[in-house]
Amino acid sequence: MVIDIHLPEMNGFELCKTLAGLGRGLPAIMITGRNTPEVQHMIEQAHPLAALVKPVDERTLFDAIRRALAPSNTESKR
């Protein structure tokens, strides 16, 4: 799943944690426009497949999506 870290009602970290708690964990690619120490700390605790800072390089995003879709990632999250 590609998700922005800062969402209006639930941040991206909370969403990932909620989905994992429901048994619906997915490989996460997190995107943010804020590269602060607080955000870096949350990223470290969330362990996303990738964490990208805006503006996002298209090639980097597509590489992360390819890794997320790799059989080893999709099967381990089921």
Backbone as CSV, one residue per row, in Angstrom:
resi,resn,N_x,N_y,N_z,CA_x,CA_y,CA_z,C_x,C_y,C_z
1,MET,0.842,-1.153,0.000,0.000,0.000,0.000,0.893,1.223,0.000
2,VAL,0.528,2.203,-0.793,1.234,3.487,-0.826,0.379,4.460,-0.040
3,ILE,0.968,5.030,1.006,0.177,5.860,1.915,0.972,7.076,2.370
4,ASP,0.288,8.190,2.413,0.902,9.398,2.947,0.936,9.286,4.467
5,ILE,1.983,9.747,5.061,2.107,9.675,6.511,1.093,10.578,7.199
6,HIS,0.864,11.755,6.639,-0.039,12.719,7.269,-1.396,12.699,6.571
7,LEU,-2.355,12.082,7.234,-3.722,12.004,6.740,-4.623,12.813,7.675
8,PRO,-5.800,13.219,7.211,-6.645,14.097,8.023,-7.147,13.512,9.341
9,GLU,-7.582,12.262,9.376,-8.182,11.728,10.595,-7.335,10.657,11.276
10,MET,-6.581,9.918,10.519,-5.735,8.859,11.061,-4.432,8.917,10.271
11,ASN,-3.296,9.024,10.959,-2.064,9.104,10.173,-1.706,7.744,9.587
12,GLY,-0.783,7.745,8.668,-0.407,6.524,7.964,0.097,5.426,8.883
13,PHE,0.774,5.820,9.958,1.266,4.829,10.910,0.115,4.160,11.645
14,GLU,-0.848,4.958,12.061,-2.018,4.408,12.749,-2.798,3.474,11.837
15,LEU,-2.918,3.849,10.567,-3.625,2.999,9.603,-2.919,1.660,9.447
16,CYS,-1.602,1.676,9.291,-0.853,0.422,9.152,-1.002,-0.452,10.396
17,LYS,-0.929,0.163,11.564,-1.065,-0.584,12.816,-2.464,-1.184,12.937
18,THR,-3.479,-0.414,12.583,-4.853,-0.900,12.638,-5.055,-2.070,11.685
19,LEU,-4.566,-1.943,10.457,-4.702,-3.031,9.482,-3.976,-4.286,9.943
20,ALA,-2.782,-4.125,10.485,-2.021,-5.287,10.981,-2.774,-5.968,12.121
21,GLY,-3.379,-5.165,12.997,-4.155,-5.717,14.106,-5.370,-6.495,13.648
22,LEU,-5.868,-6.160,12.467,-7.017,-6.859,11.895,-6.591,-8.028,10.998
23,GLY,-5.281,-8.287,10.956,-4.776,-9.354,10.105,-4.724,-8.974,8.640
24,ARG,-4.744,-7.696,8.353,-4.734,-7.191,6.978,-3.472,-6.403,6.675
25,GLY,-2.367,-6.745,7.331,-1.116,-6.035,7.110,-0.653,-6.166,5.668
26,LEU,-0.153,-5.093,5.137,0.354,-5.049,3.769,1.735,-4.419,3.772
27,PRO,2.574,-4.742,2.780,3.832,-4.017,2.671,3.510,-2.529,2.464
28,ALA,4.113,-1.674,3.268,3.788,-0.244,3.213,4.919,0.568,2.593
29,ILE,4.521,1.452,1.712,5.412,2.467,1.162,4.861,3.785,1.678
30,MET,5.599,4.423,2.561,5.113,5.653,3.178,5.731,6.859,2.484
31,ILE,4.908,7.887,2.315,5.338,9.117,1.656,5.071,10.283,2.598
32,THR,6.011,11.209,2.640,5.831,12.390,3.487,6.448,13.627,2.842
33,GLY,5.895,14.745,3.175,6.459,16.018,2.756,7.223,16.661,3.896
34,ARG,7.223,16.001,5.042,7.872,16.536,6.242,8.986,15.600,6.691
35,ASN,10.193,16.014,6.522,11.331,15.191,6.914,11.896,15.719,8.230
36,THR,11.134,15.516,9.302,11.515,16.008,10.627,12.005,14.850,11.481
37,PRO,12.696,15.141,12.578,13.111,14.056,13.481,11.920,13.244,14.001
38,GLU,10.795,13.904,14.251,9.601,13.193,14.718,9.120,12.188,13.669
39,VAL,9.058,12.616,12.418,8.633,11.731,11.333,9.638,10.599,11.165
40,GLN,10.928,10.900,11.230,11.946,9.855,11.098,11.807,8.816,12.211
41,HIS,11.497,9.255,13.405,11.291,8.328,14.523,10.078,7.417,14.265
42,MET,8.985,8.002,13.778,7.797,7.191,13.480,8.091,6.182,12.375
43,ILE,8.851,6.601,11.367,9.218,5.690,10.274,10.026,4.515,10.822
44,GLU,10.993,4.804,11.679,11.809,3.739,12.265,10.957,2.728,13.020
45,GLN,9.927,3.193,13.691,9.074,2.289,14.465,8.074,1.535,13.588
46,ALA,7.715,2.097,12.446,6.713,1.472,11.572,7.310,0.402,10.660
47,HIS,8.593,0.466,10.395,9.274,-0.495,9.521,8.604,-0.641,8.142
48,PRO,8.370,0.462,7.442,7.774,0.331,6.109,8.779,-0.261,5.126
49,LEU,8.281,-0.771,4.039,9.144,-1.289,2.982,10.010,-0.161,2.435
50,ALA,9.425,1.042,2.334,10.154,2.224,1.878,9.513,3.455,2.496
51,ALA,10.315,4.477,2.701,9.827,5.777,3.178,10.401,6.823,2.229
52,LEU,9.521,7.508,1.518,9.938,8.459,0.492,9.529,9.873,0.876
53,VAL,10.401,10.828,0.568,10.133,12.229,0.869,9.751,12.938,-0.425
54,LYS,8.671,13.738,-0.340,8.210,14.515,-1.498,9.203,15.627,-1.800
55,PRO,9.403,15.964,-3.037,8.788,15.343,-4.206,9.407,13.968,-4.447
56,VAL,8.564,13.013,-4.719,8.983,11.622,-4.885,9.472,11.390,-6.309
57,ASP,10.642,10.782,-6.400,11.192,10.408,-7.693,10.396,9.215,-8.234
58,GLU,9.901,9.345,-9.440,9.045,8.309,-10.042,9.724,6.944,-10.072
59,ARG,10.970,6.916,-10.442,11.694,5.642,-10.539,11.816,4.977,-9.161
60,THR,12.103,5.762,-8.145,12.219,5.236,-6.790,10.884,4.678,-6.307
61,LEU,9.799,5.391,-6.601,8.468,4.915,-6.224,8.146,3.598,-6.916
62,PHE,8.371,3.520,-8.221,8.070,2.287,-8.948,8.943,1.124,-8.483
63,ASP,10.199,1.389,-8.141,11.062,0.329,-7.601,10.507,-0.194,-6.274
64,ALA,10.037,0.713,-5.430,9.462,0.304,-4.143,8.186,-0.513,-4.359
65,ILE,7.367,-0.109,-5.310,6.140,-0.854,-5.612,6.481,-2.251,-6.120
66,ARG,7.492,-2.367,-6.975,7.909,-3.688,-7.464,8.331,-4.591,-6.299
67,ARG,9.091,-4.022,-5.365,9.517,-4.814,-4.197,8.316,-5.230,-3.355
68,ALA,7.353,-4.329,-3.195,6.164,-4.638,-2.396,5.346,-5.755,-3.031
69,LEU,5.347,-5.812,-4.343,4.561,-6.823,-5.055,5.299,-8.138,-5.243
70,ALA,6.551,-8.182,-4.857,7.331,-9.412,-4.990,6.672,-10.511,-4.158
71,PRO,6.656,-11.732,-4.670,5.997,-12.835,-3.955,6.439,-12.975,-2.500
72,SER,7.692,-12.732,-2.215,8.164,-12.895,-0.829,7.511,-11.894,0.115
73,ASN,7.138,-10.706,-0.376,6.475,-9.705,0.465,4.980,-9.955,0.572
74,THR,4.337,-10.304,-0.500,2.887,-10.476,-0.462,2.494,-11.743,0.290
75,GLU,3.263,-12.804,0.170,2.939,-14.051,0.855,3.200,-13.952,2.349
76,SER,4.243,-13.227,2.756,4.567,-13.161,4.177,3.585,-12.293,4.949
77,LYS,2.818,-11.448,4.272,1.884,-10.559,4.953,0.473,-11.147,5.032
78,ARG,0.251,-12.305,4.455,-1.094,-12.908,4.482,-1.352,-13.624,5.767
